[in-house]
Structure formats: C-alpha cells, structure tokens
Amino acid sequence: MSLSSKITFEIPRRLVNSRLDVALKTLVQERYPKKIFSRGLANKCIQDGRVLLGGKKRQSDFLVHLHDVLECFEKDLFPKDAVLGALVPTTDIPVLFEDEHIVVIDKPAGLQMHPAGNLEKETVAHWIVGKYPLAQGVGEDVLRPGIVHRLDKETSGIVVIAKTKEAFVSMKELFQKRMIRKTYIALVYGHMPEREGKIQKPISRRSGELKRFVVEKGKESQEARDAITEYTVLIRYENFDLVEARPKTGRTHQIRAHFASLGCPLVGDKTYTFKSLRRENTLFPKRHLLHATKLVFNLFSKQYDMIAPLPDDFQAIVKSMQKGSVFCVPRTYFSGIALGLTKE
C-alpha cells in the first residue's frame, strides 16, 4: 500500500460510544501493530482535520456509532520524518550488565520506554540512542531501537536492550516462545487468597478505553487472550502483602489486572485500585509498587541470570512496615534481590 493511499476503518460494535480519538488510536494500532500510534498522535490528526468521520471533521471527544467510517491517509498517520534523536539525559539509568549482544538496564519508575507522540520527551529509547548510536538501526521501529520488551512507565526494574539485529531477533523469539523466566515484586492492598497460587484468567481491553485491561469472568470473546500469573506471598503485613509474581504470559497490564481481580490491586495503582481504597486514608504513593526484579534466559548458548534490587522508594515503604510483619518464605531469599529487607 502506498503511503499516499486512502485508508478506511469501520467502527465495530466493541467501540460503539467510544471517543473518536480512542477509536482511531485503537483501530490504527490494531492494523499496524509494529508502529507507534499514540492517543496524542490521534488527537493531533483529528485536530488538524486529517481524519474524517462519515465524511465530516469532528472533535476528538465525539462519540462514534456502529458502522461509522473513518477516512484518512497513511502518510498523515505516520510521517516519514519521525526520527528519534539523542537528548541530554536528565535521568540516570543504571546498567546491570553488558556484553557484545545485549545491555541490561534497571529502568527507573516514571520513565517511559519509547515516545508516544512527543519525540522531545525523554524516554529509554532516547537514552539508548545517546549511549549506543549503532542500536538505532536495531529492531522493527526507529522509535524503539533495540527494545524487545517493555515495562509500564511507573514500573521499575530489568529491561534487556538488543545491541545487534541478531540479538534482537533471538530475544524476540525467546519472549514469543515463553522461554524467559520473569519475576516481579509487588506490594498489594489486602491479602492474597493463598500464600502460593496461580491466576489463570483471560484478559481483554475494555471497550472504549486505552489503558485499562480487565479480566473476563467466565466469558469468552474474540478480544480476550489467555493469561497466567503464578505468585508467592513473601511478607504479610497487617493490611498489605509483599508478593513475588511470575507471569507465564506477557499480556499488557497482566500482573496489575490479575491481582486487582482477586481484590488485591497494586499499592499506588491509579488505574486498577478501587475508588473506596483511594478515598480511604491509606498508603497511596506516587507510582504503583511493581518492580521487575529478575530475568533468566539462554541466548546464543549462554545463560543469563539478571537481578535488580528493589529501588529506594519501594524499599523505604516496605522497611517502614516491618513491625508486626510475618515472613512467608526463608529470609535468605532477600540476600540476592531485595536488599535491606531483613526483619529486625
């Protein structure tokens, strides 16, 4: 298809009564899964009059109807001049490991992985271009150089960056075949139903929304995707649990949605925490407390076992609650990953 070709989208039933910008973002991202098309870009296209709904210009908050037709040009959605440049870094990103194939970083909370409309806002992708210029040609998208997997903006922890095309292809295959063991640490409200368990519930995007993914309860739908998360309660506090989560699938928001479905949303999660909890005078930090602490995989016949300790903000909150806590696993667990989490 030529970039100058007109493309059309028909509004499906699942997007009825969605905002126009939400519907456009959703449909474009589904048709072009390897490209970046954020809600910000959708808004700009609509405001610039580059998107027509039923042959007319509309505002971003216009609610779409079943079988409405969106019209636009591909060149307007994905400008050719979208180039990622290096920025003067304002965020320090620790490098945990590096060899000729990969770089393993400990992503700070609050830093986005790649641009979502604004190319001048600092991201991990900008840091990669600045530190490893040759990685800019690695991967399937110039705005995601070497990025094989992602963490939510507020999630901290381990991210692997491919330095070569060969490493990118191999890492991508490992993730797709579920040959990478991932471990997270989360602090949740309330108490998990069991000290060890498995959550096996499909996850689907909620119609009309961009960020919230919900767990389907006994329903099968075309959009729902299987999702499995194993967990172990590490420390039980009076009103919270510190939990190790081991996702066996890689769905967006998987741990957050799964834990919320058990009535135990992540502490600080603005999307999945129940309104009643947010209204109460309880712990609600600036970001959700989820940290990618461990990755184990085999690449080019070499075993990689990466560990990232809890960051200071997360660790400080956990230490402040040590009084009266109950350890649910041997304390030696923490000697290698969650530094400082020893019961006094």
N, C-alpha and C positions, 0 to 999 in steps of 0.2 A: 504493500500500500504506500502510495506517495504521501509525503508529509503534507502536501497541499490538498489531499483528498478530504472531502467532507465525510464525517463520521456521525452516526446517529445512535442514540440509546433510547430504548423504550422502558418506561417506568414499570417494574414488576410489582406484584401485589405486596411483597415484603417491604417495599419502600414507600407505599402509599402514605400520604400525610407527613412525609419527611420534608425537611427544609431542602430547598433547591441545592444549596452548597453541599449538604450532606449526601444527597442522592448523586450529585455529579462526582464527588470525591469517591464514593463507594463504587459506582459503575466504571469509572475510569481505572481505578486501582485493580478491579477485577479483570478488566480486559487487558491491562498492561501491568501484570504483577511484578515485572522486573524493573519498572521505572518508578520514580518518586513522584507522587501527585498528592500533595497535602491539602488540607481544608483551606489553608491560606492561599494556595495557588488556585483552588476552585473559586474562592471569593474574588480574587483578582480577575480571573477570566470572566466571571459574571458581571462584575462592576465595570469592566472595560467593554462590555457589550459583545464579547466574543462567543457567548453561548446563548442560544435561543431556545425557548421552551414553547412548543406549539407555534413556532414562527415569530414569537414576540420576546422582547427583552423583559426580564423580570429581576426582582431584588433577590438577594441571597436567602432571605427568610421566607420567600414564597413557598407555600406547601404544595407539593406535587400530587397528581392524581393518577390513578391506574391508566396505563397505556399512553400517558403523556409522552411526547417525543422531544428529546434533547438533540440539538444540532450544533456542531462545532467543527473546527479543523484541527487535525492532529498537530500541525505546526504551532497552533496557538496554545495547545496544552503543554507541549514540550519544546520550548525554544532551543534552537541549536546552540545558542551562546551561553548555555548554563555550564559554567566552568567553575570548579572548586579551586580556590586559591588558599595559600597558607596565610594564617593570621598570627599576629603576635600573641602567644599563649598567655592567658590570664589564669588558667587552671593547671595545676601540676598533676600529671598523670604518672603514677609510679609504674615502672617496667619491672615485672616479676621475673621474666625470663626472655632470652632472645637467642636465636641461632640463625643459620642461613635460610631457614624455611619460614619461621613464624616469629611474631613478637607477642608476648603475653602481658597484658596490662591489668592494672587494678583500677577500674573505672570509678571515679568519684560519683557520689549521688548528686543529682542536679544537672549533670552534663548529658546532653542529647547525643545519640550515636552519630547521626548524619543530618544534613539540612532538611527542613520540612517547609520549604518555601522561601525562607530568608537565608541567602547564601553568605551573608555577612555576620551571622550569629555563630559564635564559636561552638564547634562540635568535636567529637572524637575524630571525625573524618578530616577536619582541618588540621588537627594535631598530627595525624598520620602523614598528610601531605607535607607538612613542615619538617617532620623528623625523618621521613622515609620517602623522598620525592619519587623514587622509582616505583613505589607501590601504587602511584596514581593510575597506572595502566593495568593494575591487577583487579580482576573481578568483572562483573557484568554491568556496572553502572559507574560512571566517572565521579558521581557524588557519594559513592560508597566504596572508596578504594580499600581493597583487601579485607573488607568486612564480610565475614562468613555468617556470623550470628549476632544477635543484638540483645541488649538489656533495655528495659524501660528507663526513661530519663531519671526517675527517682531511685532506681535500683542500683546499688553499688556492686563492685566485685569483678570477677575474672572475665576478660574478653580476649579471644585469640584473633590476631590480625595476620593474614597471609602476606608474606613478602614477595612471593613468586606466583605465577599463574598455575604452576604445577601444585603448589601447596594449597592454593585456593580451591582448585578442582577436587583435590583429595579430601580436604577438610569438609567441603560441602557434601561430598558423598558420605563421609562418616556421620554427619548430622542427619542426613536423609535416611540412612540405614540404622539410625539409633545406636551407633557404635561408640558413643561418647557418654561417659558416666558423669552426670551433673549433680552437684549438691549445693543446696542453698540453706541459709539460716534465716528464720523469720520469727518475729515476735508477734503474737496474735492476741486478740482480746478473748477472754474466757478460757475455757479448757476444751481441748480436742476430745472427741468421744472415746478414743482409745489411746493408749500410750504408744502403740505402733499400729499402723493401718495403711490401707490402700484406698484411694479415691479413684473410682473408675466411672466417670460421668462425661458424656459428650458436651462440647462447648460450641456455642453459636453466637454470632454477632446479633445484638439486639437491633431490631428493625428501627431505622431512623437515627441511630446513634453511631458515633465513630469510635469512642474509646471503651465503652463498656461491653464486655463479653460475659454472657450469662450461661449458667449450666442448665441444660434442658433436663426437666424432671419427667422421666418416663416417656418422653416424646422423641420420635424420630423425624428428622426433617432433612431436606436436601443440604441445608447450610451447616448442620451440626457435624462436628468432627470428633472422633474418639479422642479421649484424653485420659491419661493415667498419671497419678502422682502418689508415690509412697512417702510415708512420713514417720518420724520418730520424735516423741517429746523428749527434749534434752533436760530442761529445767521447768519445774512447775512452781509458779508464784501464786500469790493469793488470788489475783484477778487476771493473770496472763499465763501463757505458755511460750517458752522458747523452743522452737521446733526445727528439726532438720527435715528438709523437703528434697525428695529425689524424683524429679519429673522424668517419666519414661517417654513422653511425647513432648513436642515443642510448640504447643499452641500459644498464641498471644494471650497474655494475662493469665496463663493456666493456673499457677500457684495461687494468685490473688483470687481468682474466681472460684477455684475449688475450695479453698479454706473458708471463704465467705459463705459458700453453700452449706457448710457444716455449722454455721453460726459463729465462726471464729475468724473474722476478717483481720487483715494485717493492721497492726497499730500504725496509725497515721495515713491509712489509705483513703484518699479523698473520694475515690470512685466507688469503692465497694463497702466502705464502712456504713453501717446502718445509721440513719439520722438520729435515732434515740441515743446511740453511743456518742455521736458527735455533739449532741446537746448537753450531755452529762458533763460534770466537772471531772473529766478523766484525762489520762495521758493521750495527747494528740500532737506529736511532733510535726515539724515542717515537711517531712517526707515519710513515705511508708518504709517500715523497717524490714527490708528484704535485701539479703546480701548473697551474691554468688560466690561461695567460698571454696569450691573445689571442682576441678575438671580432670578427668583421666581418659586418655585415649592413646592409640598407637598410630603413628604417622611415619611412613617410609621405614617401617620395621624398627622404629624407636619408640619406647614407652615414655609418655609424658604424664606426670602427676603434679598438677599445679594446685597451690593452696594460697588463698588470700585471707589474712586475719580480718576479724571484724573491724570496721573503721571506728575512729574515735567517738563519733556521735552515737553510734549504735552501742558501742561498748560502754559508754558512760551511762546510758539509760539502763542497761542490763545490770551494771555494777550497783546502781542506786537502789535496786530492788532485791539485793542478795539476802537481806534479813528475812528469815522465815521461808526461804525457798527450799525446794526439795529436788535433789539431783536424781534424774531418772536413768542416767547411764553413768558408767565409770568416769571419774573426774579426769583420768588420763586422756580422754577424748580431746579435751581442750588444749593440751600441751602443744599440739601441732597447728591448730586452726584459730580458735577463739582465744587469743592471748589475753591473760588477765582475768579470765572468768574462773576464778578459784574461790571456793567458799571459805570464808574466814572463820 
